[in-house]
């Protein structure tokens, strides 16, 4: 199978260049966020705001790398925006803007690169609708396509709570 990047006419299913490029960029972006946070601490922090931003950048970098490597279910359930290219794009743009405030020139350069990674993810998410959603490198914890579909419902007993007893006070009424 010979595939040309940008065309979605590959039938073999093995050629997913936009996803591979995005995965590589995501890993580099997570490492850059981690680096900016560490450089922020090493370069000296002038005020409480910079300390908070440095902690957040380290946290963002660790979470990004964790999601890109193995996509643990707890993180995936709470950070669903990592499952779409547009969600990642907005997150990377936000993190890149925070990076601009830390670590001097290095933070400025890395912040611009992180924003560029967000733009790349936005282009893939909006321009190539046939591209499958981002997948982790290690498939052990990855969810199946059945679980990531919008029609998936977990096998938990989701019965509604029982109705209130008859004759009880109605919602919003004041008891005298």
N, C-alpha and C positions, 0 to 999 in steps of 0.2 A: 504494500500500500504506500503510495506516495502522496503526502499531504502538503498543502501549501498553507502556511499560517494565515489566518484571516478568512479562509474559505471553509465552509462547514460541509464539504461534500465528501468527507472521509467516511467510509462505510465499515472500516475494520474495527472501530471502537477502541483502538489502542492509541490513536493519535489525538491527544488532547493538549495541543501546545498552549493555548491561552491559559488553561488551568495550571499547567506545569510552570509557565512563566510567572503567573500570579502567586503560586506556592513559593517559588524561589524568592520573589520580591517580598512576600509576607514574612518569610524567615529572616531575611536581611533587615526588614523594617523592625521586627521584634528585637533583633540584636542592636539595632541603632537606638531604639527607645531605652533599652537597658543601659547602653553605653552613655547616653546623655544623662540619665539619672545618676550613674556612678560618677561621671565627670563633674556633675553638679556638686556632689559631695566633696570630691577631691579638690575642686577649684575654689572651694570656700563659698559659703552661702552667706549673703549679707542680711537677709531678713527671714522672717517666718514664712512668708509667701514662697520663697525659693526652696525652703526645706520641704514644704508640702508638695510643690511641683516635682521636686526630685524624687520624693517617695512615690508619688503617682506614676512617674515615668518608669521607675524600676518595676512597680506593680504592673503597669501596662505592658512592659516588655516581657515580663515573666508569663503573664496570662496569654499574650499573643504567641509566644513560643510554645507554650503548653497546648493551646488550641491547635496550632499548626502541626505539632508533632503527633498528638494522640487524641485530641478532642474528647476529654473526659465528660461523661454525661452530666455531672453536676454543673460544670461550667457552661456546657452547651445549652442546658435548660434555662439558665439565668442570663446568658449573653447570646440570645438568638441572632443578633445582628451579625455575628461572626459567620453565620451560615449563608450570607448573601454578599455579593461583590459590592453592591451599593452600601450596605451596612458597614462593611469594612472600610469603604472609601470615606465615609463620614467620620468613622472612628479615627482613621489615620490622619485625616485633615485636622481633627480636633487635637490629637496628640502632637502633630507637627507644629501647630500654633503654640502649644505649651512648650515645646522644645526651644522655640525661638527665644524664650526668656531665660534659659539656663546655659551655663558652660561657655559663655562668650562666643567667639567665632566658630568653634567646633559645634556648639549647640545651634547656631544659626545655619550652618551648612547641613547638619544632620536633620534639622527641622524642615528645611526646604526639600531635602531628599524624601523625608517621610510624607510631606504634602504631595510630592510628585508620585509616590507610591499610591496615595489615595486617588489621585487623578487617573492613574493607570487602572486601578480597580473600578473606578467609575466608568471608564471607557469600556472595559470588558463587560461590566454589568449592564450597561445601557446599550452598547453598540453590538454586542454579540449575544443575542437572546438564546441561541441554541447551546451556549456553553453551560455545562452542568455546574451546580454550586460547588464552592470550595470543599475539598476533602482533606482529611488529615494524612500525614505521611504514614503513620502506623495505624493499620486498620483494626487493631484488636478491640478498641473501644468505640470504633465508628458505628454509627447507626446504619441500618440498611435503608435502601431507597424507599421501602415500604414505611419505615418509621419517620422519614423526613418528608413524606408527602403530606399535603394539607388534610387529607382524609383520615390520617392515622389517629386512632384513639387508643390509649393504653388499656391494658386488660385489668383495670382497677374498677371495683364496684362503685360506680358513680351515681348511686341513687340519691335523689334529692332528700332534704331533711323533711321530717313529717310536718304536716300543717299544724298551726296552733290549735289548742283545744277550743271547741265551740263555747260561746258565751264569755270568753275572755275579753279583756280590753283590746280594742282595735288599735292598730299602730297609729301613733300620733295623738291619741285621745288622752286627756288628762284625767286621772282618777281623783275623785273628790273625797 
